[in-house]
Amino acid sequence: MAKAILLTAADCLAHIGNPINEKGMTLWDVPPALEIGVIPKRVYCHQALVGPLAKAFSALIQSGEVQFLKTWDGCFNIRTSKGGSSPSLHSWGLAVDVNAAWNQFGKPPNLRPQFVKCFTDAGFDWGGTWSTPDGMHFQLKQSLFAAGSGAAAEIATLAKDVATHTPNPTLAAALALTDAAVRLLATLDRPSNTIQAATRSIAAAAEQLRAENG
């Protein structure tokens, strides 16, 4: 199996800039249907994280793994990475920590495989598999962060999710995904006609979902 290419601070500096400027950040109001257990009501994060995080929360709820989410330990935090000197991806709001007390940096991770899968399937890389494990840490996949074709692929995925999701709590996740697609478009300097058309279709699907489900 090919080794995953991880999102790095260099990627973020090149495409977003100095984290102190908080470019692309948003205060996401988590849909009430996803506010189960310790899932937060609001998350201050980068716009690109909203869609994948909504998918992860929905998966936790649908699978029952949400009962194993003991603590939400944050997202945005401008600081250096643990054990390193470069900025942490938390500095750009592109990573989250969960169950920190049971998954300390450098210690064997203590998360159920089914729990981890809810995040990795939604578009996150998990720190628990690293040579120096960081079991609490989930960060956005590099492929979802990349501009151009990566952004187009993410929008296509969001469109598919909107088309197939069913009512609460998955409906709430679908609507969050459509909003994320529109925000993602806004982060691109010169979006292609295909991406713009896909985003308009997603927005229309979102309105239809809202109308049909009150």
GUBALUM-669110 format. One record per residue: x, y, z of N, C-alpha, C in turn; residue number from 1. Coordinates in steps of 0.05 Angstrom, whole numbers. Layout:
N
+--------+---------+--------+---------+----------+--------+--------+---------+--------+------+
| n.east | n.north |   n.up | ca.east | ca.north |  ca.up | c.east | c.north |   c.up | zavo |
+--------+---------+--------+---------+----------+--------+--------+---------+--------+------+
|      X |       Y |      Z |       X |        Y |      Z |      X |       Y |      Z |  NUM |
...
+--------+---------+--------+---------+----------+--------+--------+---------+--------+------+
END
This chain:
214
+--------+---------+--------+---------+----------+--------+--------+---------+--------+------+
| n.east | n.north |   n.up | ca.east | ca.north |  ca.up | c.east | c.north |   c.up | zavo |
+--------+---------+--------+---------+----------+--------+--------+---------+--------+------+
|     17 |     -24 |      0 |       0 |        0 |      0 |     18 |      25 |      0 |    1 |
|     12 |      44 |    -18 |      28 |       68 |    -20 |     24 |      85 |      5 |    2 |
|     45 |      98 |     14 |      44 |      114 |     38 |     29 |     140 |     31 |    3 |
|     11 |     148 |     49 |      -5 |      172 |     44 |     12 |     197 |     45 |    4 |
|      6 |     215 |     27 |      20 |      241 |     27 |      4 |     259 |     46 |    5 |
|     17 |     267 |     68 |       4 |      283 |     88 |      4 |     312 |     82 |    6 |
|    -17 |     326 |     90 |     -18 |      355 |     88 |      3 |     367 |    107 |    7 |
|     18 |     387 |     98 |      40 |      398 |    114 |     36 |     428 |    119 |    8 |
|     52 |     438 |    138 |      51 |      466 |    143 |     61 |     482 |    119 |    9 |
|     79 |     470 |    103 |      89 |      483 |     79 |     66 |     487 |     59 |   10 |
|     49 |     466 |     56 |      25 |      469 |     39 |      8 |     492 |     48 |   11 |
|      3 |     493 |     74 |     -15 |      514 |     84 |     -3 |     542 |     81 |   12 |
|     23 |     544 |     86 |      36 |      570 |     83 |     35 |     579 |     53 |   13 |
|     38 |     560 |     35 |      38 |      567 |      6 |     11 |     574 |     -4 |   14 |
|    -10 |     561 |      6 |     -37 |      565 |     -5 |    -55 |     583 |     11 |   15 |
|    -49 |     585 |     37 |     -66 |      602 |     55 |    -51 |     626 |     65 |   16 |
|    -25 |     621 |     72 |      -9 |      643 |     83 |     -5 |     641 |    113 |   17 |
|      4 |     663 |    125 |      10 |      664 |    153 |    -16 |     659 |    169 |   18 |
|    -16 |     639 |    187 |     -41 |      633 |    202 |    -51 |     656 |    219 |   19 |
|    -34 |     675 |    225 |     -43 |      697 |    242 |    -64 |     714 |    228 |   20 |
|    -65 |     712 |    201 |     -85 |      727 |    186 |   -112 |     713 |    185 |   21 |
|   -113 |     687 |    193 |    -138 |      672 |    196 |   -154 |     672 |    169 |   22 |
|   -140 |     670 |    147 |    -153 |      670 |    121 |   -169 |     644 |    117 |   23 |
|   -193 |     646 |    108 |    -210 |      623 |    103 |   -223 |     611 |    127 |   24 |
|   -220 |     623 |    150 |    -232 |      613 |    175 |   -262 |     620 |    176 |   25 |
|   -277 |     602 |    190 |    -305 |      607 |    193 |   -314 |     595 |    220 |   26 |
|   -335 |     607 |    231 |    -347 |      596 |    256 |   -371 |     580 |    247 |   27 |
|   -367 |     554 |    247 |    -387 |      535 |    237 |   -408 |     529 |    258 |   28 |
|   -433 |     535 |    253 |    -454 |      527 |    271 |   -462 |     499 |    265 |   29 |
|   -455 |     480 |    282 |    -461 |      452 |    277 |   -491 |     448 |    278 |   30 |
|   -502 |     435 |    257 |    -531 |      430 |    257 |   -541 |     416 |    282 |   31 |
|   -564 |     424 |    294 |    -573 |      411 |    318 |   -575 |     381 |    317 |   32 |
|   -581 |     370 |    294 |    -583 |      340 |    291 |   -556 |     327 |    296 |   33 |
|   -534 |     341 |    293 |    -508 |      330 |    297 |   -497 |     335 |    325 |   34 |
|   -512 |     351 |    341 |    -502 |      358 |    368 |   -509 |     336 |    388 |   35 |
|   -496 |     313 |    385 |    -501 |      290 |    402 |   -477 |     286 |    420 |   36 |
|   -482 |     281 |    445 |    -460 |      276 |    464 |   -443 |     301 |    467 |   37 |
|   -417 |     298 |    464 |    -399 |      321 |    467 |   -391 |     334 |    441 |   38 |
|   -405 |     326 |    419 |    -400 |      341 |    394 |   -407 |     370 |    398 |   39 |
|   -389 |     388 |    391 |    -393 |      417 |    398 |   -415 |     430 |    382 |   40 |
|   -426 |     451 |    393 |    -447 |      467 |    379 |   -435 |     485 |    358 |   41 |
|   -410 |     493 |    362 |    -396 |      510 |    343 |   -367 |     502 |    341 |   42 |
|   -356 |     505 |    317 |    -328 |      498 |    312 |   -316 |     521 |    296 |   43 |
|   -294 |     533 |    306 |    -280 |      553 |    291 |   -258 |     539 |    276 |   44 |
|   -261 |     538 |    249 |    -243 |      521 |    233 |   -240 |     533 |    205 |   45 |
|   -223 |     522 |    189 |    -221 |      530 |    161 |   -245 |     520 |    146 |   46 |
|   -253 |     536 |    126 |    -277 |      528 |    110 |   -275 |     500 |     98 |   47 |
|   -250 |     493 |     90 |    -247 |      467 |     78 |   -252 |     443 |     97 |   48 |
|   -252 |     449 |    123 |    -256 |      427 |    143 |   -285 |     421 |    148 |   49 |
|   -303 |     440 |    142 |    -331 |      438 |    150 |   -344 |     413 |    138 |   50 |
|   -341 |     409 |    112 |    -354 |      385 |     99 |   -344 |     359 |    110 |   51 |
|   -318 |     354 |    111 |    -308 |      329 |    122 |   -315 |     325 |    151 |   52 |
|   -316 |     346 |    167 |    -322 |      344 |    195 |   -352 |     337 |    199 |   53 |
|   -369 |     349 |    182 |    -397 |      342 |    183 |   -401 |     313 |    176 |   54 |
|   -387 |     303 |    157 |    -389 |      274 |    149 |   -379 |     257 |    172 |   55 |
|   -357 |     264 |    185 |    -347 |      248 |    208 |   -367 |     248 |    231 |   56 |
|   -378 |     271 |    238 |    -398 |      272 |    260 |   -422 |     254 |    253 |   57 |
|   -432 |     257 |    228 |    -455 |      241 |    220 |   -448 |     211 |    222 |   58 |
|   -424 |     203 |    213 |    -417 |      175 |    214 |   -415 |     165 |    243 |   59 |
|   -404 |     181 |    261 |    -403 |      174 |    289 |   -431 |     168 |    300 |   60 |
|   -450 |     185 |    293 |    -477 |      182 |    303 |   -491 |     157 |    290 |   61 |
|   -489 |     155 |    264 |    -502 |      133 |    250 |   -491 |     105 |    259 |   62 |
|   -465 |     104 |    265 |    -453 |       79 |    273 |   -455 |      73 |    302 |   63 |
|   -462 |      93 |    318 |    -463 |       89 |    347 |   -437 |      95 |    361 |   64 |
|   -416 |     101 |    345 |    -389 |      106 |    356 |   -388 |     132 |    371 |   65 |
|   -409 |     149 |    368 |    -409 |      175 |    382 |   -407 |     171 |    413 |   66 |
|   -416 |     148 |    422 |    -415 |      142 |    451 |   -386 |     141 |    461 |   67 |
|   -367 |     136 |    443 |    -339 |      134 |    450 |   -324 |     160 |    447 |   68 |
|   -339 |     181 |    438 |    -327 |      208 |    437 |   -329 |     220 |    465 |   69 |
|   -308 |     218 |    481 |    -309 |      227 |    509 |   -304 |     256 |    512 |   70 |
|   -285 |     268 |    497 |    -279 |      296 |    499 |   -274 |     308 |    471 |   71 |
|   -283 |     332 |    467 |    -276 |      347 |    443 |   -254 |     367 |    452 |   72 |
|   -230 |     364 |    440 |    -207 |      378 |    451 |   -197 |     400 |    432 |   73 |
|   -214 |     409 |    414 |    -208 |      433 |    399 |   -198 |     429 |    371 |   74 |
|   -197 |     452 |    357 |    -189 |      453 |    329 |   -168 |     475 |    324 |   75 |
|   -177 |     501 |    324 |    -159 |      523 |    318 |   -142 |     530 |    342 |   76 |
|   -116 |     530 |    337 |     -96 |      538 |    358 |    -70 |     543 |    344 |   77 |
|    -62 |     568 |    343 |     -36 |      575 |    330 |    -13 |     567 |    349 |   78 |
|      1 |     547 |    341 |      24 |      537 |    357 |     41 |     519 |    339 |   79 |
|     64 |     511 |    350 |      82 |      493 |    335 |     71 |     464 |    339 |   80 |
|     79 |     447 |    320 |      71 |      419 |    322 |     85 |     405 |    345 |   81 |
|     71 |     385 |    356 |      83 |      370 |    378 |    109 |     357 |    369 |   82 |
|    130 |     360 |    384 |     155 |      347 |    377 |    169 |     359 |    353 |   83 |
|    160 |     382 |    343 |     173 |      394 |    320 |    176 |     424 |    323 |   84 |
|    184 |     437 |    301 |     188 |      466 |    301 |    171 |     481 |    281 |   85 |
|    158 |     467 |    263 |     140 |      479 |    244 |    112 |     483 |    256 |   86 |
|     96 |     501 |    244 |      69 |      506 |    255 |     52 |     480 |    253 |   87 |
|     36 |     476 |    273 |      17 |      455 |    273 |     -6 |     461 |    253 |   88 |
|    -18 |     441 |    241 |     -41 |      446 |    224 |    -65 |     458 |    239 |   89 |
|    -65 |     455 |    265 |     -85 |      469 |    282 |    -83 |     499 |    278 |   90 |
|    -60 |     509 |    270 |     -56 |      538 |    266 |    -73 |     549 |    244 |   91 |
|    -81 |     531 |    225 |     -99 |      539 |    203 |   -127 |     527 |    206 |   92 |
|   -133 |     515 |    229 |    -159 |      504 |    233 |   -165 |     480 |    215 |   93 |
|   -144 |     464 |    209 |    -147 |      441 |    191 |   -143 |     414 |    205 |   94 |
|   -144 |     414 |    232 |    -140 |      390 |    247 |   -157 |     392 |    273 |   95 |
|   -165 |     369 |    283 |    -180 |      368 |    308 |   -168 |     348 |    327 |   96 |
|   -172 |     352 |    353 |    -163 |      332 |    373 |   -188 |     322 |    388 |   97 |
|   -188 |     296 |    394 |    -209 |      284 |    410 |   -197 |     265 |    430 |   98 |
|   -212 |     261 |    452 |    -204 |      241 |    473 |   -174 |     244 |    480 |   99 |
|   -165 |     269 |    484 |    -137 |      275 |    488 |   -125 |     261 |    513 |  100 |
|   -140 |     260 |    535 |    -130 |      248 |    560 |   -122 |     219 |    557 |  101 |
|   -135 |     205 |    538 |    -130 |      176 |    534 |   -112 |     171 |    510 |  102 |
|   -103 |     192 |    496 |     -88 |      189 |    472 |    -65 |     209 |    470 |  103 |
|    -48 |     209 |    490 |     -27 |      228 |    492 |     -6 |     224 |    470 |  104 |
|      7 |     246 |    462 |      27 |      245 |    441 |     50 |     226 |    449 |  105 |
|     57 |     208 |    431 |      79 |      190 |    436 |     71 |     164 |    451 |  106 |
|     46 |     163 |    459 |      36 |      139 |    473 |     19 |     122 |    454 |  107 |
|     15 |      96 |    460 |      -2 |       80 |    443 |    -30 |      91 |    442 |  108 |
|    -41 |      94 |    418 |     -68 |      105 |    416 |    -89 |      87 |    428 |  109 |
|   -111 |     100 |    437 |    -133 |       85 |    450 |   -159 |      93 |    438 |  110 |
|   -163 |      88 |    412 |    -188 |       94 |    399 |   -196 |      68 |    384 |  111 |
|   -222 |      63 |    384 |    -232 |       39 |    370 |   -228 |      42 |    340 |  112 |
|   -222 |      21 |    326 |    -219 |       22 |    296 |   -244 |      33 |    283 |  113 |
|   -267 |      25 |    293 |    -292 |       35 |    281 |   -295 |      65 |    284 |  114 |
|   -286 |      75 |    307 |    -287 |      104 |    312 |   -268 |     118 |    293 |  115 |
|   -244 |     109 |    290 |    -224 |      121 |    272 |   -235 |     121 |    244 |  116 |
|   -248 |     100 |    235 |    -258 |       97 |    208 |   -278 |     119 |    201 |  117 |
|   -293 |     128 |    221 |    -313 |      149 |    217 |   -299 |     175 |    207 |  118 |
|   -275 |     179 |    216 |    -260 |      203 |    208 |   -244 |     198 |    183 |  119 |
|   -231 |     175 |    181 |    -214 |      170 |    157 |   -231 |     168 |    132 |  120 |
|   -255 |     156 |    134 |    -273 |      154 |    111 |   -284 |     181 |    103 |  121 |
|   -284 |     200 |    122 |    -295 |      227 |    117 |   -274 |     246 |    105 |  122 |
|   -249 |     237 |    104 |    -229 |      255 |     92 |   -207 |     264 |    111 |  123 |
|   -202 |     248 |    132 |    -181 |      255 |    151 |   -158 |     235 |    152 |  124 |
|   -134 |     244 |    157 |    -112 |      226 |    164 |   -110 |     225 |    195 |  125 |
|   -103 |     202 |    206 |    -102 |      198 |    235 |    -74 |     196 |    244 |  126 |
|    -68 |     212 |    265 |     -41 |      212 |    277 |    -34 |     187 |    291 |  127 |
|    -53 |     170 |    297 |     -47 |      145 |    311 |    -30 |     125 |    296 |  128 |
|    -28 |     129 |    270 |     -12 |      110 |    254 |     17 |     120 |    249 |  129 |
|     24 |     144 |    259 |      50 |      155 |    254 |     71 |     141 |    270 |  130 |
|     97 |     145 |    262 |     119 |      132 |    275 |    120 |     141 |    305 |  131 |
|    115 |     166 |    309 |     110 |      176 |    337 |     81 |     181 |    338 |  132 |
|     65 |     163 |    350 |      36 |      166 |    349 |     25 |     190 |    363 |  133 |
|      4 |     201 |    351 |     -11 |      223 |    362 |    -41 |     216 |    360 |  134 |
|    -50 |     198 |    377 |     -76 |      185 |    374 |   -100 |     204 |    376 |  135 |
|    -96 |     227 |    389 |    -119 |      246 |    391 |   -124 |     261 |    365 |  136 |
|   -104 |     261 |    347 |    -103 |      280 |    325 |   -114 |     269 |    298 |  137 |
|   -132 |     285 |    287 |    -142 |      279 |    260 |   -138 |     305 |    243 |  138 |
|   -127 |     302 |    219 |    -122 |      325 |    202 |   -133 |     321 |    174 |  139 |
|   -140 |     342 |    161 |    -152 |      340 |    134 |   -132 |     327 |    115 |  140 |
|   -142 |     310 |     98 |    -125 |      297 |     78 |   -114 |     317 |     58 |  141 |
|    -89 |     313 |     50 |     -77 |      331 |     31 |    -92 |     332 |      5 |  142 |
|   -104 |     310 |     -4 |    -119 |      310 |    -29 |   -143 |     328 |    -28 |  143 |
|   -156 |     331 |     -5 |    -179 |      348 |     -2 |   -172 |     377 |      0 |  144 |
|   -147 |     382 |      9 |    -139 |      410 |     12 |   -129 |     422 |    -14 |  145 |
|   -117 |     405 |    -31 |    -104 |      415 |    -56 |   -124 |     430 |    -73 |  146 |
|   -115 |     451 |    -85 |    -132 |      467 |   -104 |   -135 |     453 |   -130 |  147 |
|   -150 |     465 |   -148 |    -153 |      455 |   -176 |   -168 |     429 |   -176 |  148 |
|   -155 |     407 |   -186 |    -169 |      382 |   -189 |   -178 |     370 |   -163 |  149 |
|   -162 |     375 |   -142 |    -170 |      366 |   -115 |   -196 |     379 |   -106 |  150 |
|   -199 |     405 |   -110 |    -223 |      419 |   -103 |   -247 |     409 |   -119 |  151 |
|   -242 |     405 |   -145 |    -264 |      395 |   -162 |   -273 |     367 |   -153 |  152 |
|   -254 |     350 |   -146 |    -262 |      323 |   -136 |   -278 |     325 |   -110 |  153 |
|   -270 |     343 |    -93 |    -284 |      346 |    -67 |   -312 |     356 |    -72 |  154 |
|   -316 |     375 |    -90 |    -342 |      385 |    -96 |   -360 |     363 |   -109 |  155 |
|   -348 |     347 |   -126 |    -363 |      325 |   -138 |   -372 |     305 |   -116 |  156 |
|   -354 |     300 |    -96 |    -361 |      282 |    -74 |   -384 |     294 |    -58 |  157 |
|   -383 |     320 |    -53 |    -404 |      334 |    -38 |   -430 |     332 |    -52 |  158 |
|   -430 |     335 |    -79 |    -454 |      333 |    -94 |   -466 |     306 |    -92 |  159 |
|   -450 |     285 |    -93 |    -460 |      258 |    -91 |   -472 |     253 |    -63 |  160 |
|   -459 |     263 |    -42 |    -470 |      260 |    -15 |   -497 |     274 |    -13 |  161 |
|   -500 |     297 |    -24 |    -525 |      312 |    -23 |   -547 |     296 |    -37 |  162 |
|   -540 |     283 |    -59 |    -560 |      269 |    -75 |   -569 |     243 |    -61 |  163 |
|   -553 |     231 |    -44 |    -559 |      205 |    -32 |   -566 |     206 |     -3 |  164 |
|   -561 |     228 |     11 |    -567 |      229 |     40 |   -597 |     230 |     45 |  165 |
|   -604 |     219 |     68 |    -632 |      218 |     76 |   -636 |     235 |    101 |  166 |
|   -661 |     239 |    110 |    -666 |      258 |    132 |   -651 |     251 |    158 |  167 |
|   -655 |     269 |    177 |    -639 |      272 |    202 |   -630 |     245 |    213 |  168 |
|   -605 |     246 |    224 |    -586 |      268 |    224 |   -570 |     271 |    199 |  169 |
|   -573 |     252 |    180 |    -556 |      253 |    156 |   -564 |     277 |    139 |  170 |
|   -589 |     285 |    139 |    -597 |      308 |    123 |   -582 |     333 |    133 |  171 |
|   -579 |     335 |    158 |    -564 |      358 |    169 |   -535 |     358 |    159 |  172 |
|   -524 |     335 |    158 |    -496 |      332 |    147 |   -495 |     340 |    118 |  173 |
|   -516 |     331 |    103 |    -517 |      337 |     74 |   -518 |     366 |     69 |  174 |
|   -535 |     380 |     85 |    -537 |      409 |     81 |   -511 |     423 |     89 |  175 |
|   -498 |     413 |    110 |    -472 |      425 |    117 |   -452 |     420 |     95 |  176 |
|   -453 |     397 |     82 |    -435 |      392 |     60 |   -439 |     411 |     36 |  177 |
|   -465 |     417 |     30 |    -470 |      435 |      8 |   -459 |     463 |     15 |  178 |
|   -463 |     472 |     40 |    -453 |      498 |     48 |   -422 |     498 |     46 |  179 |
|   -410 |     475 |     53 |    -381 |      474 |     51 |   -371 |     476 |     22 |  180 |
|   -387 |     464 |      4 |    -379 |      465 |    -24 |   -379 |     494 |    -34 |  181 |
|   -399 |     509 |    -26 |    -400 |      537 |    -35 |   -377 |     553 |    -23 |  182 |
|   -370 |     547 |      3 |    -347 |      561 |     16 |   -321 |     553 |      2 |  183 |
|   -320 |     527 |     -6 |    -295 |      517 |    -19 |   -291 |     532 |    -45 |  184 |
|   -312 |     537 |    -60 |    -310 |      551 |    -85 |   -298 |     579 |    -80 |  185 |
|   -305 |     591 |    -58 |    -296 |      618 |    -52 |   -266 |     619 |    -46 |  186 |
|   -254 |     596 |    -39 |    -226 |      596 |    -32 |   -208 |     594 |    -57 |  187 |
|   -220 |     588 |    -80 |    -204 |      584 |   -105 |   -201 |     611 |   -119 |  188 |
|   -176 |     616 |   -128 |    -171 |      642 |   -141 |   -185 |     644 |   -168 |  189 |
|   -183 |     622 |   -184 |    -196 |      622 |   -211 |   -210 |     596 |   -215 |  190 |
|   -234 |     593 |   -204 |    -249 |      568 |   -207 |   -257 |     563 |   -236 |  191 |
|   -255 |     538 |   -244 |    -263 |      531 |   -272 |   -293 |     533 |   -275 |  192 |
|   -302 |     533 |   -300 |    -331 |      534 |   -305 |   -344 |     509 |   -295 |  193 |
|   -329 |     486 |   -296 |    -340 |      461 |   -286 |   -346 |     462 |   -256 |  194 |
|   -327 |     473 |   -241 |    -330 |      476 |   -212 |   -352 |     494 |   -206 |  195 |
|   -354 |     517 |   -220 |    -376 |      536 |   -215 |   -403 |     523 |   -220 |  196 |
|   -405 |     508 |   -242 |    -430 |      495 |   -249 |   -438 |     474 |   -229 |  197 |
|   -418 |     459 |   -219 |    -423 |      439 |   -199 |   -433 |     451 |   -173 |  198 |
|   -421 |     474 |   -166 |    -429 |      487 |   -141 |   -457 |     498 |   -143 |  199 |
|   -465 |     508 |   -166 |    -492 |      518 |   -170 |   -512 |     495 |   -167 |  200 |
|   -505 |     472 |   -179 |    -522 |      448 |   -177 |   -525 |     439 |   -148 |  201 |
|   -503 |     440 |   -133 |    -504 |      432 |   -105 |   -522 |     451 |    -89 |  202 |
|   -519 |     477 |    -94 |    -536 |      496 |    -80 |   -565 |     491 |    -86 |  203 |
|   -572 |     485 |   -111 |    -599 |      480 |   -118 |   -610 |     455 |   -104 |  204 |
|   -593 |     434 |   -103 |    -600 |      409 |    -89 |   -606 |     414 |    -60 |  205 |
|   -589 |     432 |    -48 |    -593 |      439 |    -20 |   -620 |     452 |    -15 |  206 |
|   -627 |     470 |    -32 |    -653 |      484 |    -29 |   -676 |     464 |    -32 |  207 |
|   -673 |     445 |    -50 |    -695 |      425 |    -54 |   -697 |     407 |    -29 |  208 |
|   -674 |     400 |    -18 |    -674 |      384 |      7 |   -688 |     398 |     30 |  209 |
|   -681 |     424 |     32 |    -693 |      440 |     54 |   -724 |     442 |     50 |  210 |
|   -732 |     446 |     25 |    -761 |      449 |     19 |   -776 |     423 |     24 |  211 |
|   -764 |     400 |     17 |    -777 |      374 |     20 |   -778 |     365 |     49 |  212 |
|   -759 |     375 |     65 |    -757 |      365 |     93 |   -763 |     386 |    114 |  213 |
|   -774 |     408 |    104 |    -784 |      428 |    123 |   -762 |     442 |    139 |  214 |
+--------+---------+--------+---------+----------+--------+--------+---------+--------+------+
END
